[in-house]
Amino acid sequence: MIPPEPLPSRRALRAERERADADAAATPGAEPSARTAAQAVSAGAAAGALADGTRRARVARPRTRLLVIAAAAILLIAAVAAAVALGGRGGSTTADATQQTRVDPVPAVTSLPVPAQSAATVVAAGCDDPAVSTALAQGSDADVIAALGGATAFRDLVATGSAPCVNLADPVREWVVVNKQRPLSPLEWEPDTVVAPADMQRTVDGRLRPAAADALTALVAAAQAEGVGAIGLNSAFRSFDSQTRTYNGYVNSLGRESADLQSARPGFSEHQTGLATDVAACDGGCGAIESFGGTAQGAWVAANAWRFGFIVRYEDGYTAITGYQAEPWHLRYIGPELAQVYHDGGFHTLEDFFGLPPAPDYVD
């Protein structure tokens, strides 16, 4: 780039004008021409204007730069604000802009997914646990349930076939299941100890295993304290021989088919375990067990027996599963832990509770 020629200074312009005037004076009769003078004045003015403009430009240049920067900053802030506003409206645009698709933010990961475990995986660990083996060999039923993770876990493992170490046919255990397809082994089995529940009316000398007897005493006391009325024991433990006499009496009066709906064959009866009892309403004397379901005591027992470790074993409407007609008076002790899970889970038969097939009929 060729640099511009420097403008003449005022001194140079004055010298030039003086030379022109001197030349004119040296020529006889001549005067400085108006054009020459005007040109000189114009040139001087131009020079002054240029010099002054240069000084102003030097002063104005920083101001202009600041104004430009400020304007750019304002535009940038406005653009950012517009972008935020658009984002807050889910990506909406003005009428003449292209419509954008809203993209929802990806939620932050707060925890890692837990790998699913099969029932078999859980079970193997449970039955192989030394604490479970020790509880099964030396502990109580409550110890076994606790070792397997509590009553809910116990029930789930057993019902899914994931706890092969738990034997539902063991008559010593409170969780034993006896029905028309699951007889006692041996058929003549009976518990070592049975005792009479305390502080209650009875129609026979009924006895139960100690834990079941204590629980029935508590149930009867609670019903009385809650204003329901008196509950008495009608029948409890029956030996193999006693059950034989009971069953044969039904057969003789009703025939075998009808007897099988109301009484268990010897060796197939819950009464033989010492964990089952028949109860009756005993206000002013104990009534027949067949009328128990229509009493205030019967309604209270149906709603509250689980609190004491009992279930109503043969409910109305489940004959196709249990093989027996409804017996609201027949209570079966399974322990307070399992009874609560039974109640909370809305179960109606032990078969469903433990994942067993229905047992409406005997195999033979």
Backbone hydrogen bonds in HBPLUS format (Angstrom, degrees):
<---DONOR---> <-ACCEPTOR-->    atom                        ^
c    i                          cat <-CA-CA->   ^        H-A-AA   ^      H-
h    n   atom  resd res      DA  || num        DHA   H-A  angle D-A-AA Bond
n    s   type  num  typ     dist DA aas  dist angle  dist       angle   num
A0013-LEU N   A0009-SER O   3.05 MM   4  6.37 158.7  2.10 147.6 153.6     1
A0014-ARG N   A0010-ARG O   2.86 MM   4  6.08 159.3  1.90 151.9 157.4     2
A0015-ALA N   A0011-ARG O   2.91 MM   4  6.14 159.5  1.95 149.1 154.6     3
A0016-GLU N   A0012-ALA O   2.95 MM   4  6.16 154.6  2.02 146.3 153.4     4
A0017-ARG N   A0013-LEU O   2.92 MM   4  6.21 156.6  1.98 147.6 154.0     5
A0018-GLU N   A0014-ARG O   2.89 MM   4  6.16 158.1  1.94 150.5 156.6     6
A0019-ARG N   A0015-ALA O   2.95 MM   4  6.19 154.2  2.02 146.5 153.2     7
A0020-ALA N   A0016-GLU O   2.95 MM   4  6.24 155.8  2.01 146.2 153.1     8
A0021-ASP N   A0017-ARG O   2.91 MM   4  6.22 154.4  1.97 149.0 156.1     9
A0022-ALA N   A0018-GLU O   2.85 MM   4  6.08 153.4  1.92 145.3 153.2    10
A0023-ASP N   A0019-ARG O   2.89 MM   4  6.16 158.3  1.94 150.8 155.9    11
A0024-ALA N   A0020-ALA O   2.99 MM   4  6.23 154.6  2.05 141.9 149.4    12
A0025-ALA N   A0021-ASP O   2.86 MM   4  6.09 150.7  1.94 145.9 154.2    13
A0026-ALA N   A0022-ALA O   2.99 MM   4  6.18 145.3  2.11 144.7 153.7    14
A0027-THR N   A0024-ALA O   3.23 MM   3  5.27 140.6  2.39  95.2 106.1    15
A0030-ALA N   A0027-THR O   3.26 MM   3  5.67 159.1  2.31 132.9 132.7    16
A0037-ALA N   A0033-SER O   2.99 MM   4  6.32 165.0  2.01 153.6 157.6    17
A0038-ALA N   A0034-ALA O   2.73 MM   4  5.93 161.1  1.76 150.3 156.4    18
A0039-GLN N   A0035-ARG O   2.81 MM   4  5.95 156.2  1.87 144.6 151.8    19
A0040-ALA N   A0036-THR O   2.93 MM   4  6.14 152.4  2.01 143.4 151.1    20
A0041-VAL N   A0037-ALA O   2.80 MM   4  6.12 163.8  1.82 154.3 158.4    21
A0042-SER N   A0038-ALA O   2.70 MM   4  5.85 164.3  1.72 151.6 156.9    22
A0043-ALA N   A0039-GLN O   2.80 MM   4  5.90 154.7  1.86 143.7 151.1    23
A0044-GLY N   A0040-ALA O   2.87 MM   4  6.15 154.3  1.94 145.7 152.9    24
A0045-ALA N   A0041-VAL O   2.80 MM   4  6.10 162.9  1.83 152.5 157.7    25
A0046-ALA N   A0042-SER O   2.83 MM   4  5.98 158.9  1.87 147.3 153.7    26
A0047-ALA N   A0043-ALA O   2.87 MM   4  6.07 153.3  1.95 143.1 150.6    27
A0048-GLY N   A0044-GLY O   2.85 MM   4  6.16 161.3  1.88 151.7 156.7    28
A0049-ALA N   A0045-ALA O   2.77 MM   4  6.01 161.5  1.81 151.8 157.5    29
A0050-LEU N   A0046-ALA O   2.81 MM   4  6.00 156.4  1.86 146.9 153.6    30
A0051-ALA N   A0047-ALA O   2.87 MM   4  6.11 159.8  1.91 148.3 154.2    31
A0052-ASP N   A0048-GLY O   2.80 MM   4  6.05 163.6  1.83 152.3 157.1    32
A0053-GLY N   A0049-ALA O   2.75 MM   4  5.87 159.9  1.79 148.0 154.5    33
A0054-THR N   A0050-LEU O   2.81 MM   4  5.96 149.7  1.90 143.4 151.9    34
A0055-ARG N   A0051-ALA O   3.08 MM   4  6.42 156.8  2.13 145.5 150.8    35
A0056-ARG N   A0052-ASP O   2.91 MM   4  6.27 162.0  1.94 152.1 157.1    36
A0057-ALA N   A0053-GLY O   2.79 MM   4  5.93 157.0  1.84 148.7 155.3    37
A0058-ARG N   A0054-THR O   2.94 MM   4  6.19 149.9  2.04 144.2 152.3    38
A0059-VAL N   A0055-ARG O   3.10 MM   4  6.44 145.1  2.23 142.4 151.7    39
A0060-ALA N   A0056-ARG O   2.72 MM   4  5.90 159.0  1.77 153.1 160.0    40
A0061-ARG N   A0057-ALA O   2.82 MM   4  5.75 144.5  1.95 145.2 151.7    41
A0064-THR N   A0060-ALA O   2.81 MM   4  6.08 159.9  1.85 161.8 168.3    42
A0065-ARG N   A0061-ARG O   2.97 MM   4  6.20 161.5  2.01 152.1 157.3    43
A0066-LEU N   A0062-PRO O   2.98 MM   4  6.25 156.7  2.03 149.8 155.5    44
A0067-LEU N   A0063-ARG O   2.88 MM   4  6.18 156.9  1.94 150.3 157.1    45
A0068-VAL N   A0064-THR O   2.87 MM   4  6.13 157.6  1.92 154.0 159.6    46
A0069-ILE N   A0065-ARG O   2.93 MM   4  6.20 160.9  1.97 148.8 154.1    47
A0070-ALA N   A0066-LEU O   2.81 MM   4  6.02 163.9  1.84 151.5 156.3    48
A0071-ALA N   A0067-LEU O   2.88 MM   4  6.05 159.6  1.93 146.8 152.6    49
A0072-ALA N   A0068-VAL O   2.90 MM   4  6.15 155.8  1.96 146.9 153.7    50
A0073-ALA N   A0069-ILE O   2.89 MM   4  6.18 156.0  1.94 150.4 157.2    51
A0074-ILE N   A0070-ALA O   2.92 MM   4  6.20 159.9  1.97 151.5 156.7    52
A0075-LEU N   A0071-ALA O   2.99 MM   4  6.24 159.3  2.04 148.2 153.5    53
A0076-LEU N   A0072-ALA O   2.92 MM   4  6.16 153.7  1.99 147.2 154.7    54
A0077-ILE N   A0073-ALA O   2.89 MM   4  6.17 163.1  1.92 155.5 159.3    55
A0078-ALA N   A0074-ILE O   2.96 MM   4  6.15 160.0  2.00 148.5 154.3    56
A0079-ALA N   A0075-LEU O   2.94 MM   4  6.17 150.4  2.03 143.5 151.5    57
A0080-VAL N   A0076-LEU O   2.97 MM   4  6.28 158.9  2.02 151.9 157.0    58
A0081-ALA N   A0077-ILE O   2.93 MM   4  6.16 166.0  1.95 153.4 157.3    59
A0082-ALA N   A0078-ALA O   2.95 MM   4  6.12 154.2  2.01 143.7 150.9    60
A0083-ALA N   A0079-ALA O   2.96 MM   4  6.21 152.6  2.04 144.9 152.4    61
A0084-VAL N   A0080-VAL O   2.92 MM   4  6.24 160.2  1.96 155.3 160.1    62
A0085-ALA N   A0081-ALA O   2.94 MM   4  6.14 162.3  1.97 148.7 153.8    63
A0086-LEU N   A0082-ALA O   2.93 MM   4  6.13 155.5  1.99 146.1 152.7    64
A0087-GLY N   A0083-ALA O   2.90 MM   4  6.15 157.7  1.95 148.5 154.7    65
A0088-GLY N   A0084-VAL O   2.86 MM   4  6.10 156.8  1.92 152.9 159.0    66
A0089-ARG N   A0085-ALA O   3.20 MM   4  6.42 129.5  2.47 136.3 148.1    67
A0089-ARG N   A0086-LEU O   3.16 MM   3  5.23 138.2  2.34  96.9 108.5    68
A0091-GLY N   A0086-LEU O   2.86 MM   5  5.15 148.5  1.96 150.1 149.6    69
A0090-GLY N   A0087-GLY O   3.02 MM   3  5.26 147.5  2.13 116.1 115.8    70
A0097-ALA N   A0094-THR O   3.13 MM   3  5.30 163.1  2.16 109.9 114.6    71
A0121-THR N   A0118-SER O   3.11 MM   3  5.34 123.1  2.45  99.9 113.1    72
A0122-VAL N   A0118-SER O   3.31 MM   4  6.73 159.5  2.36 151.3 155.5    73
A0123-VAL N   A0119-ALA O   2.87 MM   4  6.07 163.1  1.90 154.9 160.1    74
A0124-ALA N   A0120-ALA O   3.01 MM   4  6.09 173.2  2.02 152.7 154.0    75
A0126-GLY N   A0122-VAL O   3.09 MM   4  6.35 150.7  2.18 143.6 152.3    76
A0126-GLY N   A0123-VAL O   2.86 MM   3  4.92 112.2  2.33  97.4 114.9    77
A0127-CYS N   A0123-VAL O   2.92 MM   4  6.16 165.0  1.94 178.7 175.2    78
A0128-ASP N   A0124-ALA O   3.03 MM   4  5.90 145.0  2.16 141.5 151.1    79
A0129-ASP N   A0126-GLY O   3.22 MM   3  5.28 153.5  2.30 100.7 108.6    80
A0132-VAL N   A0129-ASP O   2.97 MM   3  5.35 126.2  2.27 108.1 121.4    81
A0133-SER N   A0129-ASP O   3.11 MM   4  6.51 161.9  2.15 156.3 161.5    82
A0134-THR N   A0130-PRO O   2.87 MM   4  6.04 158.6  1.92 149.1 154.9    83
A0135-ALA N   A0131-ALA O   2.99 MM   4  6.12 156.7  2.05 139.9 146.4    84
A0136-LEU N   A0132-VAL O   2.90 MM   4  6.12 159.9  1.94 153.1 158.2    85
A0137-ALA N   A0133-SER O   3.01 MM   4  6.15 149.8  2.10 142.5 150.8    86
A0138-GLN N   A0134-THR O   2.79 MM   4  5.79 157.6  1.84 153.3 159.3    87
A0139-GLY N   A0135-ALA O   2.76 MM   4  4.21 135.3  1.95 111.4 124.3    88
A0143-ASP N   A0140-SER O   3.13 MM   3  5.04 121.8  2.49  91.9 106.3    89
A0144-VAL N   A0140-SER O   3.15 MM   4  6.52 153.6  2.22 148.3 154.2    90
A0145-ILE N   A0141-ASP O   3.01 MM   4  6.30 164.7  2.03 155.2 159.2    91
A0146-ALA N   A0142-ALA O   2.99 MM   4  6.13 159.1  2.03 144.6 150.3    92
A0147-ALA N   A0143-ASP O   2.94 MM   4  6.11 155.6  2.00 145.2 152.1    93
A0148-LEU N   A0144-VAL O   3.09 MM   4  6.34 140.3  2.26 146.1 155.6    94
A0150-GLY N   A0145-ILE O   2.86 MM   5  5.24 152.4  1.94 147.2 144.3    95
A0149-GLY N   A0146-ALA O   3.05 MM   3  5.22 160.3  2.09 110.4 113.0    96
A0154-PHE N   A0150-GLY O   2.85 MM   4  5.97 160.3  1.89 154.7 161.5    97
A0155-ARG N   A0151-ALA O   2.91 MM   4  6.06 168.1  1.92 149.0 151.7    98
A0156-ASP N   A0152-THR O   2.96 MM   4  6.16 165.0  1.99 150.6 155.0    99
A0157-LEU N   A0153-ALA O   2.89 MM   4  6.01 165.2  1.91 154.9 158.6   100
A0158-VAL N   A0154-PHE O   3.00 MM   4  6.17 165.4  2.02 154.3 158.4   101
A0159-ALA N   A0155-ARG O   2.84 MM   4  5.91 168.2  1.85 154.9 158.8   102
A0160-THR N   A0156-ASP O   3.10 MM   4  6.14 145.0  2.23 142.2 149.8   103
A0162-SER N   A0157-LEU O   2.70 MM   5  4.76 141.4  1.85 165.6 161.9   104
A0161-GLY N   A0158-VAL O   3.05 MM   3  5.15 161.1  2.08 108.1 113.1   105
A0166-VAL N   A0163-ALA O   3.03 MM   3  5.75 168.0  2.04 123.4 127.2   106
A0170-ASP N   A0167-ASN O   3.29 MM   3  5.60 169.4  2.30 111.1 114.0   107
A0177-VAL N   A0168-LEU O   2.90 MM   9  5.78 160.4  1.94 164.0 161.7   108
A0173-ARG N   A0170-ASP O   3.19 MM   3  5.81 149.2  2.28 116.8 123.6   109
A0176-VAL N   A0173-ARG O   3.28 MM   3  5.53 162.7  2.31 111.3 112.5   110
A0179-ASN N   A0182-ARG O   3.27 MM   3  4.97 148.1  2.38 112.7 121.4   111
A0182-ARG N   A0179-ASN O   3.09 MM   3  4.97 158.6  2.13 103.0 109.8   112
A0184-LEU N   A0267-GLY O   2.84 MM  83  5.50 170.8  1.84 171.6 174.2   113
A0189-TRP N   A0186-PRO O   3.05 MM   3  5.35 162.2  2.08 119.1 119.9   114
A0195-VAL N   A0208-LEU O   2.58 MM  13  5.33 157.2  1.63 156.4 153.1   115
A0208-LEU N   A0195-VAL O   2.74 MM  13  5.33 159.2  1.78 146.5 145.8   116
A0233-LEU N   A0201-GLN O   2.79 MM  32  6.28 155.4  1.85 146.1 146.2   117
A0203-THR N   A0233-LEU O   2.82 MM  30  6.34 152.9  1.89 164.3 171.7   118
A0237-PHE N   A0207-ARG O   2.96 MM  30  5.61 158.3  2.00 158.4 164.9   119
A0209-ARG N   A0274-GLY O   3.04 MM  65  5.39 163.9  2.07 148.7 143.9   120
A0213-ALA N   A0209-ARG O   2.83 MM   4  5.96 157.6  1.88 163.1 170.4   121
A0214-ASP N   A0210-PRO O   2.96 MM   4  6.16 164.9  1.99 154.7 157.5   122
A0215-ALA N   A0211-ALA O   3.07 MM   4  6.22 156.0  2.13 141.6 148.5   123
A0216-LEU N   A0212-ALA O   2.96 MM   4  6.15 151.7  2.04 145.1 152.1   124
A0217-THR N   A0213-ALA O   3.05 MM   4  6.31 156.1  2.10 148.7 155.0   125
A0218-ALA N   A0214-ASP O   3.07 MM   4  6.37 157.3  2.12 147.8 153.4   126
A0219-LEU N   A0215-ALA O   2.94 MM   4  6.18 153.0  2.01 145.2 152.9   127
A0220-VAL N   A0216-LEU O   2.97 MM   4  6.16 169.0  1.98 155.2 156.7   128
A0221-ALA N   A0217-THR O   3.06 MM   4  6.25 161.5  2.10 147.7 153.0   129
A0222-ALA N   A0218-ALA O   2.97 MM   4  6.12 155.9  2.03 147.3 153.6   130
A0223-ALA N   A0219-LEU O   2.99 MM   4  6.25 160.3  2.03 153.9 158.8   131
A0224-GLN N   A0220-VAL O   3.13 MM   4  6.36 157.4  2.19 147.1 152.8   132
A0225-ALA N   A0221-ALA O   2.93 MM   4  6.14 159.0  1.97 147.7 153.9   133
A0226-GLU N   A0222-ALA O   2.90 MM   4  5.99 143.6  2.03 148.1 157.0   134
A0228-VAL N   A0223-ALA O   2.93 MM   5  5.30 154.0  2.00 171.3 163.7   135
A0227-GLY N   A0224-GLN O   3.16 MM   3  5.30 159.5  2.20 108.2 110.7   136
A0282-CYS N   A0230-ALA O   3.00 MM  52  5.13 178.5  2.00 129.5 130.0   137
A0232-GLY N   A0280-ALA O   2.86 MM  48  5.27 167.7  1.87 155.1 159.2   138
A0280-ALA N   A0232-GLY O   2.92 MM  48  5.27 153.8  1.99 143.8 148.7   139
A0234-ASN N   A0278-ASP O   2.79 MM  44  5.32 165.9  1.81 150.9 150.3   140
A0235-SER N   A0278-ASP O   3.33 MM  43  5.08 157.5  2.38 129.0 130.4   141
A0278-ASP N   A0235-SER O   2.68 MM  43  5.08 165.1  1.70 157.3 161.7   142
A0238-ARG N   A0271-HIS O   3.14 MM  33  5.40 154.1  2.21 111.5 114.8   143
A0243-GLN N   A0239-SER O   2.82 MM   4  6.04 158.1  1.87 155.2 161.0   144
A0244-THR N   A0240-PHE O   2.99 MM   4  6.17 142.0  2.14 139.5 149.9   145
A0245-ARG N   A0241-ASP O   3.17 MM   4  6.51 154.7  2.24 146.9 151.8   146
A0246-THR N   A0242-SER O   3.05 MM   4  6.33 159.2  2.10 146.7 152.6   147
A0247-TYR N   A0243-GLN O   2.91 MM   4  6.00 170.6  1.92 150.6 153.2   148
A0248-ASN N   A0244-THR O   3.00 MM   4  6.06 164.5  2.02 146.9 151.9   149
A0249-GLY N   A0245-ARG O   3.04 MM   4  6.17 143.4  2.18 139.8 149.1   150
A0250-TYR N   A0246-THR O   3.30 MM   4  6.71 149.6  2.40 145.6 152.4   151
A0250-TYR N   A0247-TYR O   3.09 MM   3  5.28 120.1  2.46  99.8 113.7   152
A0251-VAL N   A0247-TYR O   3.01 MM   4  6.35 159.0  2.05 152.7 159.1   153
A0252-ASN N   A0248-ASN O   2.92 MM   4  6.08 159.7  1.96 147.2 152.2   154
A0253-SER N   A0249-GLY O   3.19 MM   4  6.34 143.8  2.33 137.9 146.8   155
A0254-LEU N   A0250-TYR O   2.72 MM   4  5.64 154.3  1.79 154.6 161.1   156
A0255-GLY N   A0251-VAL O   2.82 MM   4  4.43 142.9  1.95 119.2 128.0   157
A0259-ALA N   A0255-GLY O   2.86 MM   4  5.92 153.8  1.93 152.1 161.0   158
A0260-ASP N   A0256-ARG O   2.88 MM   4  6.03 150.3  1.97 152.2 158.0   159
A0261-LEU N   A0258-SER O   3.11 MM   3  5.32 145.7  2.24 102.4 112.4   160
A0262-GLN N   A0259-ALA O   3.01 MM   3  5.26 151.2  2.10 106.6 115.6   161
A0263-SER N   A0259-ALA O   2.80 MM   4  5.70 146.8  1.91 165.7 171.4   162
A0325-GLN N   A0261-LEU O   3.09 MM  64  5.82 163.9  2.12 152.4 151.7   163
A0268-PHE N   A0265-ARG O   2.92 MM   3  5.42 157.7  1.97 141.8 144.1   164
A0272-GLN N   A0269-SER O   3.21 MM   3  5.53 143.4  2.35 102.3 111.5   165
A0273-THR N   A0270-GLU O   2.96 MM   3  5.42 158.4  2.01 113.4 120.3   166
A0274-GLY N   A0271-HIS O   3.30 MM   3  5.69 155.6  2.36 108.5 114.8   167
A0333-TYR N   A0275-LEU O   2.82 MM  58  5.22 172.2  1.83 158.6 161.4   168
A0277-THR N   A0331-LEU O   2.95 MM  54  5.38 155.6  2.01 150.0 157.2   169
A0331-LEU N   A0277-THR O   2.84 MM  54  5.38 168.1  1.86 170.0 166.3   170
A0279-VAL N   A0329-TRP O   3.06 MM  50  5.23 148.7  2.17 130.0 138.8   171
A0287-GLY N   A0281-ALA O   2.84 MM   6  5.78 163.3  1.87 168.9 169.5   172
A0291-SER N   A0288-ALA O   3.18 MM   3  5.76 156.3  2.24 113.3 119.6   173
A0292-PHE N   A0289-ILE O   3.04 MM   3  5.19 164.6  2.06 112.0 116.7   174
A0294-GLY N   A0291-SER O   3.27 MM   3  5.84 149.3  2.37 113.6 121.1   175
A0295-THR N   A0292-PHE O   3.16 MM   3  5.52 165.6  2.18 120.0 120.7   176
A0299-ALA N   A0295-THR O   3.11 MM   4  6.48 157.0  2.16 150.1 154.9   177
A0300-TRP N   A0296-ALA O   3.00 MM   4  6.16 159.8  2.04 147.6 153.4   178
A0301-VAL N   A0297-GLN O   2.89 MM   4  6.05 161.3  1.93 151.0 155.9   179
A0302-ALA N   A0298-GLY O   3.07 MM   4  6.23 159.5  2.11 145.2 150.5   180
A0303-ALA N   A0299-ALA O   3.23 MM   4  6.46 145.1  2.36 141.2 149.6   181
A0303-ALA N   A0300-TRP O   3.18 MM   3  5.25 124.6  2.50  95.5 109.1   182
A0304-ASN N   A0300-TRP O   2.86 MM   4  5.90 136.4  2.05 147.3 160.3   183
A0305-ALA N   A0301-VAL O   2.89 MM   4  4.97 149.8  1.98 143.7 141.1   184
A0307-ARG N   A0304-ASN O   3.00 MM   3  5.62 146.3  2.12 118.5 127.0   185
A0308-PHE N   A0305-ALA O   3.03 MM   3  5.69 160.6  2.07 118.5 124.3   186
A0310-PHE N   A0305-ALA O   3.15 MM   5  5.11 155.2  2.21 137.8 130.4   187
A0309-GLY N   A0306-TRP O   3.10 MM   3  5.00 170.8  2.11 107.4 109.6   188
A0334-ILE N   A0309-GLY O   2.89 MM  25  5.77 164.1  1.92 175.7 178.5   189
A0335-GLY N   A0309-GLY O   3.25 MM  26  4.25 131.2  2.50 131.4 129.7   190
A0311-ILE N   A0332-ARG O   2.94 MM  21  5.40 142.4  2.08 137.9 149.1   191
A0332-ARG N   A0311-ILE O   2.92 MM  21  5.40 164.8  1.95 157.0 162.1   192
A0313-ARG N   A0330-HIS O   3.23 MM  17  6.23 146.2  2.35 152.8 162.3   193
A0327-GLU N   A0314-TYR O   2.85 MM  13  5.29 171.4  1.86 150.1 151.1   194
A0321-ILE N   A0318-TYR O   3.04 MM   3  5.47 153.2  2.12 109.0 117.4   195
A0322-THR N   A0318-TYR O   2.97 MM   4  6.24 173.7  1.97 163.5 164.3   196
A0323-GLY N   A0319-THR O   2.74 MM   4  4.82 147.6  1.85 128.4 137.9   197
A0359-ALA N   A0321-ILE O   2.77 MM  38  5.50 172.4  1.78 148.5 147.9   198
A0330-HIS N   A0327-GLU O   3.02 MM   3  5.49 164.3  2.05 118.6 123.5   199
A0339-ALA N   A0335-GLY O   2.98 MM   4  5.98 154.5  2.04 153.1 161.4   200
A0340-GLN N   A0336-PRO O   3.13 MM   4  6.14 150.3  2.22 139.5 145.0   201
A0341-VAL N   A0337-GLU O   3.37 MM   4  6.71 160.7  2.41 144.7 149.3   202
A0342-TYR N   A0338-LEU O   2.87 MM   4  6.05 157.0  1.92 150.3 157.3   203
A0343-HIS N   A0339-ALA O   2.94 MM   4  6.13 158.9  1.98 144.5 149.6   204
A0344-ASP N   A0340-GLN O   2.76 MM   4  5.93 175.8  1.76 158.5 160.0   205
A0345-GLY N   A0341-VAL O   2.87 MM   4  5.78 147.5  1.98 141.7 149.9   206
A0347-PHE N   A0342-TYR O   3.17 MM   5  5.48 163.8  2.19 165.5 164.3   207
A0346-GLY N   A0343-HIS O   3.07 MM   3  5.31 158.9  2.11 108.0 114.8   208
A0353-PHE N   A0349-THR O   3.09 MM   4  6.26 160.0  2.13 143.0 149.3   209
A0354-PHE N   A0350-LEU O   2.99 MM   4  6.08 156.1  2.05 149.1 152.0   210
A0356-LEU N   A0351-GLU O   2.70 MM   5  4.67 159.9  1.74 151.7 150.4   211
A0355-GLY N   A0352-ASP O   3.19 MM   3  4.94 161.0  2.23  99.1 104.8   212
